[in-house]
Amino acid sequence: MRKILIVIDMQNDFIDGALGTKEAVAIVPYVKAKIRAYDPGDIIATMDTHEADYLQTQEGRNLPVEHCIRGTKGWEIREDIAEMLPKAKIYEKPTFGSTRLAEDLKALSQEEEIELELVGLCTDICVVSNALLLKAAMPEITISVDPACCAGVTPQSHEAALATMRSCQIMTGGTE
């Protein structure tokens, strides 16, 4: 059984930049420890990626805070984490979830047995979106999220997202 780690949006803007929180900063050491526990060839990362016209997009109109604009420091994966991902395939995504990631992992699951674990930011937006896309694409694959390696926009929305994932049979370290 191949275990794959998916590191979601550990970018400067979500950690201590435009949309950063103290909870996001606090998970960095845990995410780094989790990355060290995986074979470097079994790690995938995602990057929230917006263009200069972000404020004209639907997301930008609903969340009018420029963040993760391609080519900016905020868009980059935090340096100490990026250094730990030398072999990681990186998916740039213009929205919360990556359908391409789900399609690629579904194809892989048809070639070999896999399990997926997600960590990163934000639990209640991009982590839950990707977890649900992956579960919809591969309902029989074990998918888990490590709550200690995730942070939400607020602690309350973090917990709500974990509850949503548990109800959809995504393991979250709590009562499954």
Secondary structure, 3 states (H helix, E strand, C coil): CEEEEEEECCEHHHHCCCCCCHHHHHHHHHHHHHHHCCCHHHEEEEEECECCCHHHCHHHHHCCCCCCECCCCCCCECHHHHCCCCCCEEEEECCCCCHHHHHHHHHHHCCCCEEEEEEEECHHHHHHHHHHHHHHHCCCCCEEEEEEEEECCCHHHHHHHHHHHHHCCCECCCCC
